[in-house]
Amino acid sequence: MKILLIGSGGREHALAWKIKQSPLCTRLFIAPGNPGMTSLGELLPIKANDVMGLVKAAADVAADLVVVGPEDPLAMGLADALQEKKIKVFGPSKAGAALEADKAFSKKMMRDASIPTAEGRAFSNFKAALAFVETRIEPLVVKAAGLAKGKGVIVCNDPVEAIDAVRNIMEKKVFGDAGNSVVIEERLEGPEVSLLAFVDGTNAYLLEGAQDHKRIGDNDTGPNTGGMGAYSPAPLLTDHVLEKVEREVIVPLMDSLKRSEIDFRGILYTGLMLTAGGPKVLEFNARFGDPECQPLMMRLKSDLVEVMLATVEQKLDQITLKWDPRTAVCVVLASEGYGWKSDDQVTKGVEITGLDAASKQPDVMIFHGGTAMKSGKLVTSGGRVLGVTALGDSVPDARAKAAAAIEKIHFAGMQWRKDIGAKAKGK
């Protein structure tokens, strides 16, 4: 099979690495890819948001399957455009991707399906949003309703902070057009976990759990980011919790999507908070999480292409996933300023050294996120630069292996969290 993978981040590097292992994959194309993927496939200089360019490329290379990594092209209707050309695509339709791209729509879907989630309201009018916040006394969460690369959520300790958050999102446009509307919710308390599922429109197959670390600093301090690290499995996702989430979240959502005639074939990401009152949904995404994808791909023993094909062809009921029982930990190495500045403002073009030595560490993979080649040297090109991912017999073992690899990597301003997985219970 000829496969075209869309994207250029750490998630896509992990997917490319896993796709390349499949005996079904005879040729892999990646658009646009990054320097870490050059040994895995042929890189095509087409941006991930160039829908028509990607459709043409898929036809030109006679792709048997297109795998869409990031959220932007899904929200722009890439899957729909490919299906019109009779090209198989792993990724939901534009309507399905609205679960992530439009948080107001997602909230309505949850309410209509009686899915447990935080109480909240959506606003497209700045003054109305401010007026609502001014009537509250409890801590709130303010979310940009559109796509903000996983960073459009501001957790507030009191209404004063929430007023500032509304101003920053809707008036100052710190997240761009993603902040044309906001969703304002009650602030839930509890640990966060990530649960992904392959969805073929009729069936859902839950993956092993993962736990992401969103804030920039150790001990969950500082602003939210796209994710500073993750580990899998997540001991907090017990069989009891999984059964409850499947019954109260996944099945009702699947039924609601079907009633709405929304074609969803791909990955459904459910961000959960395990509250005292049970699991509640924080968000839905329409693609693999980043960095959750990296440890999940390290642990997945099944043929990823076979599973993706079964998803596209609505044959998930014929699939059984196999997992490495060990723990995988991914630690993100980020550029100076990441988390505090926009991606456009972080320091870029800094030379990266030590990757060869780091890659030789046992049970370690280095997934590229924001890297580029400049004058023959590997340099930083984004906020999240590398995902150092290690397998171990326990969380401490995997963390130690990742730390040993990180010691060999250097670039000016490099920052990372030292506590990824440190709070894992049961391991």
C-alpha positions as CSV (number, residue, x, y, z in Angstrom):
1,M,0.0,0.0,0.0
2,K,1.0,3.6,-0.7
3,I,0.3,5.7,2.3
4,L,0.3,9.5,2.6
5,L,0.7,10.9,6.1
6,I,-0.3,14.5,6.8
7,G,1.6,16.6,9.4
8,S,5.0,17.6,10.7
9,G,5.0,17.3,14.5
10,G,6.0,14.8,17.1
11,R,2.7,13.0,16.8
12,E,3.2,12.5,13.1
13,H,6.8,11.3,13.5
14,A,5.5,8.6,15.9
15,L,2.8,7.7,13.5
16,A,5.3,7.5,10.6
17,W,7.6,5.3,12.7
18,K,4.8,2.9,13.4
19,I,3.2,2.9,9.9
20,K,6.6,2.1,8.4
21,Q,6.8,-1.0,10.5
22,S,3.6,-2.4,8.8
23,P,4.2,-5.1,6.1
24,L,1.1,-3.5,4.4
25,C,3.1,-0.3,3.8
26,T,5.1,-0.5,0.6
27,R,5.7,3.3,0.3
28,L,5.2,6.1,2.7
29,F,4.8,9.8,1.7
30,I,4.8,12.5,4.4
31,A,3.5,16.1,3.8
32,P,5.3,18.2,4.9
33,G,7.1,16.1,7.5
34,N,10.2,17.1,9.4
35,P,14.0,16.2,9.4
36,G,13.4,13.3,11.8
37,M,11.1,11.6,9.3
38,T,13.5,11.6,6.3
39,S,14.6,8.0,6.9
40,L,10.9,6.8,7.1
41,G,9.4,8.2,3.9
42,E,9.4,10.6,1.1
43,L,8.8,14.2,2.3
44,L,6.5,16.3,0.1
45,P,6.7,20.1,0.4
46,I,3.0,20.7,1.0
47,K,1.6,22.4,4.0
48,A,-0.8,20.5,6.2
49,N,-3.5,23.2,5.7
50,D,-3.3,23.2,1.9
51,V,-6.4,21.0,1.4
52,M,-6.4,21.2,-2.4
53,G,-2.7,20.6,-2.6
54,L,-2.9,17.6,-0.4
55,V,-5.8,16.1,-2.4
56,K,-3.8,16.6,-5.6
57,A,-0.7,15.0,-4.0
58,A,-2.8,12.0,-2.8
59,A,-4.0,11.5,-6.4
60,D,-0.6,12.1,-7.9
61,V,1.1,9.4,-5.8
62,A,-1.9,7.1,-6.1
63,A,-2.3,6.9,-2.3
64,D,-4.2,3.9,-1.1
65,L,-4.7,5.5,2.3
66,V,-4.3,9.1,3.6
67,V,-3.7,9.5,7.4
68,V,-4.4,12.9,8.8
69,G,-2.4,13.8,11.9
70,P,-3.2,17.4,12.9
71,E,-6.6,19.0,13.6
72,D,-6.5,22.0,11.2
73,P,-6.9,20.1,7.9
74,L,-9.7,18.0,9.4
75,A,-11.5,21.1,10.5
76,M,-11.0,22.5,6.9
77,G,-12.7,19.4,5.4
78,L,-9.7,17.5,4.0
79,A,-11.4,14.1,4.7
80,D,-14.5,15.2,2.8
81,A,-12.4,16.4,-0.1
82,L,-10.5,13.1,-0.3
83,Q,-13.7,11.0,0.0
84,E,-15.1,12.9,-3.0
85,K,-12.1,11.7,-5.0
86,K,-12.8,8.1,-3.7
87,I,-9.5,8.1,-1.7
88,K,-9.6,6.3,1.6
89,V,-8.8,8.6,4.5
90,F,-8.2,8.0,8.2
91,G,-9.7,11.0,9.9
92,P,-13.3,12.3,10.5
93,S,-15.3,14.5,8.2
94,K,-15.5,18.3,8.8
95,A,-18.7,17.8,10.7
96,G,-17.0,15.2,12.9
97,A,-13.9,17.4,13.4
98,A,-16.2,20.1,14.8
99,L,-16.2,18.2,18.1
100,E,-12.7,19.7,18.5
101,A,-12.8,22.8,16.2
102,D,-16.0,24.2,17.8
103,K,-16.2,23.9,21.5
104,A,-19.6,25.4,21.6
105,F,-20.9,22.7,19.3
106,S,-19.1,20.1,21.3
107,K,-20.7,21.3,24.5
108,K,-24.1,21.2,22.9
109,M,-23.5,17.6,21.7
110,M,-22.5,16.7,25.3
111,R,-25.6,18.3,26.8
112,D,-27.9,16.7,24.2
113,A,-26.4,13.3,24.9
114,S,-26.4,13.7,28.7
115,I,-22.7,13.2,28.8
116,P,-21.2,14.2,32.2
117,T,-19.2,17.5,31.7
118,A,-18.7,20.8,33.4
119,E,-21.6,23.3,33.4
120,G,-20.9,26.0,31.0
121,R,-22.2,28.5,28.4
122,A,-20.9,29.7,25.1
123,F,-20.6,33.4,24.1
124,S,-19.8,35.1,20.8
125,N,-20.4,38.6,22.2
126,F,-17.6,40.1,24.3
127,K,-19.8,42.2,26.6
128,A,-22.2,39.3,27.2
129,A,-19.3,37.1,28.2
130,L,-18.0,39.7,30.6
131,A,-21.5,40.3,32.1
132,F,-21.8,36.5,32.7
133,V,-18.4,36.3,34.5
134,E,-19.3,39.3,36.7
135,T,-22.3,37.4,38.1
136,R,-20.2,34.4,39.2
137,I,-18.4,33.8,42.5
138,E,-16.8,30.4,41.8
139,P,-13.6,29.6,40.0
140,L,-14.1,29.3,36.2
141,V,-12.4,28.0,33.1
142,V,-12.4,30.1,29.9
143,K,-11.8,28.4,26.6
144,A,-11.3,29.8,23.1
145,A,-14.1,28.1,21.2
146,G,-11.9,27.5,18.1
147,L,-8.7,25.7,17.4
148,A,-5.8,27.0,19.5
149,K,-3.2,24.2,19.2
150,G,-4.2,22.8,22.5
151,K,-3.4,26.1,24.4
152,G,-6.7,27.9,24.3
153,V,-7.8,27.1,27.8
154,I,-7.2,29.4,30.8
155,V,-7.9,28.0,34.2
156,C,-8.9,30.8,36.6
157,N,-8.9,30.9,40.4
158,D,-11.6,33.5,40.7
159,P,-13.9,35.7,38.5
160,V,-11.3,38.5,38.4
161,E,-8.9,36.2,36.6
162,A,-11.8,35.0,34.4
163,I,-12.5,38.6,33.3
164,D,-8.8,39.0,32.3
165,A,-9.0,35.7,30.4
166,V,-12.1,36.8,28.5
167,R,-10.4,40.1,27.6
168,N,-7.2,38.3,26.5
169,I,-9.1,35.8,24.3
170,M,-11.9,37.9,22.8
171,E,-10.5,41.5,22.8
172,K,-6.8,41.1,22.6
173,K,-7.1,37.9,20.4
174,V,-4.1,36.1,22.1
175,F,-5.3,32.9,20.3
176,G,-6.3,34.7,17.1
177,D,-9.6,33.9,15.5
178,A,-10.0,30.9,17.8
179,G,-11.2,33.4,20.3
180,N,-14.0,34.9,18.3
181,S,-16.2,32.9,20.7
182,V,-15.6,31.5,24.1
183,V,-16.9,28.8,26.4
184,I,-17.0,29.6,30.1
185,E,-17.3,26.7,32.4
186,E,-17.2,25.8,36.1
187,R,-13.8,24.7,37.2
188,L,-13.7,21.0,38.0
189,E,-11.3,19.4,40.4
190,G,-9.4,16.2,40.1
191,P,-6.6,14.5,38.0
192,E,-6.8,14.6,34.2
193,V,-6.4,11.6,32.0
194,S,-6.6,11.0,28.3
195,L,-8.6,8.2,26.7
196,L,-8.4,7.6,22.9
197,A,-10.5,5.3,20.8
198,F,-10.6,4.1,17.2
199,V,-14.0,4.9,15.9
200,D,-15.4,3.6,12.6
201,G,-18.9,5.2,12.7
202,T,-20.5,2.2,14.3
203,N,-17.9,0.7,16.6
204,A,-15.4,2.2,19.1
205,Y,-12.3,0.5,20.3
206,L,-10.6,2.0,23.4
207,L,-6.9,2.3,23.4
208,E,-4.8,2.0,26.6
209,G,-5.0,5.1,28.8
210,A,-2.5,7.9,29.0
211,Q,-1.9,10.9,31.2
212,D,-0.7,14.3,29.7
213,H,1.0,17.1,31.5
214,K,-0.3,20.4,30.2
215,R,1.4,23.1,32.2
216,I,4.8,24.4,31.4
217,G,6.4,23.9,34.8
218,D,7.1,21.1,37.3
219,N,4.3,20.4,39.8
220,D,1.8,21.7,37.2
221,T,2.8,25.4,37.5
222,G,2.7,28.1,34.8
223,P,0.5,28.4,31.7
224,N,-1.2,25.6,29.8
225,T,0.7,24.3,26.7
226,G,0.1,21.9,24.0
227,G,1.5,19.2,26.3
228,M,4.9,18.9,28.0
229,G,4.9,15.1,28.3
230,A,2.8,12.0,28.8
231,Y,3.0,8.4,30.0
232,S,1.0,5.2,29.3
233,P,-0.6,3.2,30.8
234,A,-2.4,5.5,33.2
235,P,-3.1,3.6,36.5
236,L,-5.9,6.0,37.3
237,L,-7.9,4.6,34.4
238,T,-9.0,1.5,36.1
239,D,-11.3,-1.1,34.6
240,H,-14.2,0.4,36.6
241,V,-13.5,3.9,35.3
242,L,-13.1,2.7,31.7
243,E,-16.4,0.8,31.9
244,K,-18.1,4.0,33.3
245,V,-16.6,6.2,30.5
246,E,-17.6,3.8,27.8
247,R,-21.1,3.6,29.1
248,E,-21.7,7.2,30.0
249,V,-19.5,9.0,27.4
250,I,-18.4,7.0,24.3
251,V,-21.6,5.1,23.6
252,P,-23.9,8.2,24.0
253,L,-21.6,10.2,21.8
254,M,-21.5,7.6,19.1
255,D,-25.3,7.4,19.2
256,S,-25.6,11.2,19.0
257,L,-23.2,11.4,16.0
258,K,-25.1,8.7,14.2
259,R,-28.4,10.5,14.9
260,S,-26.9,13.7,13.5
261,E,-25.7,11.8,10.4
262,I,-22.1,12.8,11.2
263,D,-19.5,10.4,9.7
264,F,-16.7,10.0,12.2
265,R,-13.9,7.5,11.2
266,G,-10.6,8.0,12.9
267,I,-9.5,8.7,16.4
268,L,-11.7,10.2,19.1
269,Y,-9.7,11.7,21.9
270,T,-11.5,12.3,25.2
271,G,-9.9,14.5,27.8
272,L,-11.3,13.5,31.2
273,M,-11.2,14.8,34.7
274,L,-11.7,12.2,37.4
275,T,-13.8,14.2,39.9
276,A,-15.3,13.2,43.2
277,G,-18.6,12.7,41.3
278,G,-17.1,10.5,38.7
279,P,-15.4,11.1,35.3
280,K,-16.4,14.2,33.4
281,V,-15.4,15.3,29.9
282,L,-13.1,18.3,29.5
283,E,-12.9,18.1,25.8
284,F,-13.1,16.0,22.7
285,N,-10.4,16.0,20.0
286,A,-10.7,14.5,16.5
287,R,-7.1,13.1,16.3
288,F,-4.3,11.5,18.3
289,G,-3.1,13.6,21.2
290,D,0.4,15.1,21.1
291,P,2.3,14.0,23.2
292,E,0.1,11.0,24.1
293,C,0.5,9.5,20.7
294,Q,4.3,9.0,21.3
295,P,4.1,6.6,24.3
296,L,1.0,4.9,22.8
297,M,2.9,4.1,19.6
298,M,5.9,2.9,21.6
299,R,3.6,0.4,23.4
300,L,1.3,-0.7,20.5
301,K,2.3,-4.1,19.2
302,S,-0.5,-4.4,16.7
303,D,-0.1,-3.4,13.0
304,L,-1.3,0.3,13.0
305,V,-2.1,0.3,9.3
306,E,-4.3,-2.8,9.7
307,V,-6.2,-1.0,12.5
308,M,-6.5,2.2,10.5
309,L,-7.9,0.3,7.5
310,A,-10.4,-1.5,9.7
311,T,-11.5,1.9,11.0
312,V,-11.9,3.3,7.5
313,E,-13.7,0.2,6.2
314,Q,-16.0,-0.1,9.3
315,K,-14.5,-3.4,10.4
316,L,-13.2,-2.5,13.9
317,D,-15.2,-5.3,15.4
318,Q,-12.7,-7.7,13.7
319,I,-9.7,-6.1,15.4
320,T,-7.9,-7.0,18.6
321,L,-5.2,-4.6,19.8
322,K,-2.0,-6.0,21.5
323,W,0.1,-3.9,23.8
324,D,3.5,-4.0,25.3
325,P,2.9,-4.3,29.1
326,R,5.7,-2.0,29.9
327,T,5.4,1.7,30.6
328,A,6.3,4.4,28.1
329,V,7.2,8.0,29.2
330,C,7.5,10.9,26.8
331,V,9.3,14.1,27.9
332,V,9.0,17.1,25.6
333,L,12.0,19.3,25.2
334,A,10.8,22.8,24.4
335,S,12.3,26.1,23.1
336,E,13.1,29.0,25.3
337,G,10.0,31.1,25.9
338,Y,7.6,28.2,25.1
339,G,4.5,28.3,27.3
340,W,5.0,32.0,28.0
341,K,5.2,33.3,24.5
342,S,3.3,32.5,21.3
343,D,4.8,30.0,18.9
344,D,5.8,32.9,16.6
345,Q,7.7,34.5,19.5
346,V,9.7,31.6,20.9
347,T,13.4,31.3,20.1
348,K,14.1,29.4,16.9
349,G,17.0,28.5,14.7
350,V,19.1,27.2,17.6
351,E,21.4,24.3,16.8
352,I,20.6,20.9,18.3
353,T,23.3,18.5,19.2
354,G,23.7,15.1,20.9
355,L,20.8,13.3,19.1
356,D,23.0,10.4,17.8
357,A,24.2,9.6,21.3
358,A,20.7,10.0,22.8
359,S,19.2,7.7,20.2
360,K,21.6,4.9,21.2
361,Q,20.2,4.7,24.7
362,P,18.3,1.5,25.2
363,D,14.5,1.5,24.7
364,V,14.5,5.2,23.6
365,M,13.0,6.9,20.6
366,I,13.5,10.6,19.8
367,F,10.5,12.0,18.0
368,H,11.0,15.4,16.2
369,G,8.3,18.1,16.8
370,G,9.7,21.5,15.9
371,T,13.0,20.9,14.0
372,A,14.4,22.0,10.7
373,M,17.7,21.8,8.7
374,K,19.6,25.0,8.2
375,S,23.0,25.1,6.5
376,G,23.4,21.4,7.1
377,K,22.7,21.6,10.8
378,L,19.6,20.5,12.8
379,V,18.0,23.5,14.4
380,T,14.9,24.4,16.4
381,S,11.8,25.6,14.5
382,G,9.0,25.6,17.0
383,G,7.9,25.6,20.6
384,R,7.9,21.8,21.2
385,V,11.2,20.6,19.7
386,L,11.7,16.9,20.6
387,G,9.8,14.2,22.4
388,V,12.2,11.9,24.2
389,T,10.2,8.7,24.7
390,A,11.4,5.6,26.6
391,L,10.0,2.2,27.5
392,G,10.6,0.8,31.0
393,D,9.5,-2.0,33.3
394,S,7.9,0.7,35.5
395,V,7.3,4.5,35.5
396,P,10.5,5.2,37.4
397,D,12.5,3.0,35.0
398,A,11.1,4.6,31.9
399,R,11.6,8.1,33.4
400,A,15.3,7.2,34.2
401,K,15.9,6.0,30.6
402,A,14.3,9.2,29.2
403,A,16.4,11.3,31.6
404,A,19.6,9.5,30.5
405,A,18.9,10.3,26.9
406,I,18.0,14.0,27.7
407,E,21.4,14.5,29.3
408,K,23.0,14.0,25.9
409,I,20.8,16.5,24.0
410,H,21.7,20.2,24.0
411,F,20.3,23.4,22.5
412,A,20.4,26.9,23.9
413,G,17.3,27.7,26.1
414,M,16.2,24.0,26.2
415,Q,13.5,23.5,28.9
416,W,11.6,20.4,30.0
417,R,9.6,19.1,32.9
418,K,11.5,16.9,35.3
419,D,8.4,15.3,36.9
420,I,6.6,13.7,33.9
421,G,5.0,10.6,35.4
422,A,6.2,11.3,38.9
423,K,2.7,11.2,40.4
424,A,1.7,7.9,38.7
425,K,0.0,5.7,41.2
426,G,0.1,1.9,41.1
427,K,3.4,1.6,39.3
